[in-house]
């Protein structure tokens, strides 16, 4: 099953069950939200979970693009991406957690044909409703204190039930906490409380259900491939990038992931800068360029073919053209190249004059010459 087909199957399944679809999601959070990027499907719906009516009603479904920089160091493994899509469903004070679990099971096993013997659930010890449902459905359950979801230090939160799939070759062994071949695919949260500034929990007037399913992870399973990087979403990237820039497998994955994220971030209106969202974009691109230039400083993003840019633009329905994306990429590449040339001269003069750099040197290089510490470290350890 192709990624787009899975999205349609998921959305249709919930439309048939009285949900309405939210269209036109973006990585940019609503005004007034302190975080830089949307990190989960529920994020833009926080106020609705806390009780504000949603114009589309009490049952919603969508596909939300998300960006998590917290997972940056894990990108390159089989499951983590900086930009990923979350299939989400919500019940605002309508049906309850057990109903959500039943539908989740019906979709995964009944509609998508996952082998129930490869499923495992985890639940929070305070959740007394989920375990009997999982037992009835024949899915083993593990209790963990980790099964508590919140969107940050304050705001809605509650116990969750996570669904894992066995990705190992042989029959399943262990549990999600003892064997990391259990891959989390879907999280069903029952939002019961609001955590206030003082840390205290206040019960929500109407409990809600919020679920988030990692699209690329489920596609990996359904397509029977080794990693998210081998799914149809990444196929054009895998086709072009190794030919353009021969790198080892991990670096290839990082380059494809970061460039794809950069296109989405640019498409959602962000431009490279030294602060906020623009700085995240800048770091993604500079990390790519650092990897590309380590072996061959002449490599350039100008070699990215238009159809690769279009593939990502079309998939995310971005309102930008390949030439516009290319202009931003090349402008940033030029700036970084200039900065490296200038930085190399300044750092080498400083090393000759006063030996290994101290914290004060790093501060001065940043404040006087605009050379951030991570860049100077890259220059010192290419
Ligand atoms: N909020 C939960 C998560 O991000 C479910 O959507 O995992």
Boltz pocket constraint, residues with backbone or C-beta under 6 A from the ligand:
constraints:
  - pocket:
      binder: B
      contacts: [[A, 39], [A, 40], [A, 41], [A, 42], [A, 88], [A, 149], [A, 187], [A, 188], [A, 189], [A, 210], [A, 211], [A, 212], [A, 213]]
      max_distance: 6.0
